[in-house]
Amino acid sequence: MREKILELLNELYALDPTAMERLVSTRTPCNGAVAKHEFVQVWESPGNPNDPRVGMLGILNGLSLKNGGGKIAAKWSKEDRSFLGFVPFPEESDEHQEG
């Protein structure tokens, strides 16, 4: 499952890297039920745990995990923090961001 999601994400990244960077960088507020979902990854601010947020990558990671796959990470350049696409999580040699 993870491999198919990675293939699609990187195909879309090749077509429009700017759109994919914006999507992976965007998180929207969600309720506590989504925040506590067994598979979906949700970001919670250390300073405000009552404001959970979910993004595209967190939902896709949930889909992969629910189907026995591994997690996916966004890959960012160490030099200039530019978005480079998607990789299996973790990729030890580069910085990454989970869903």
Long-range contacts (C-beta under 8 A, 24 or more apart in sequence): 1-63, 1-64, 1-67, 1-68, 1-69, 2-64, 2-69, 2-70, 2-71, 2-72, 2-88, 3-69, 5-60, 5-63, 5-64, 5-69, 5-72, 6-72, 6-86, 6-87, 6-88, 9-60, 9-72, 9-85, 9-86, 10-85, 10-86, 13-85, 13-86, 17-83, 17-85, 20-83, 20-85, 21-83, 23-55, 23-56, 24-55, 24-56, 24-57, 24-74, 24-83, 24-97, 25-55, 25-83, 26-55, 26-56, 27-53, 27-54, 27-55, 27-58, 28-53, 28-54, 28-55, 29-53, 30-54, 37-62, 38-66, 39-63, 39-65, 39-66, 40-99, 41-71, 41-98, 41-99, 55-99, 56-99, 57-97, 57-98, 57-99, 58-98, 58-99, 59-99, 60-99, 61-89, 61-98, 61-99, 62-99, 71-98, 71-99, 72-99, 73-97, 73-98
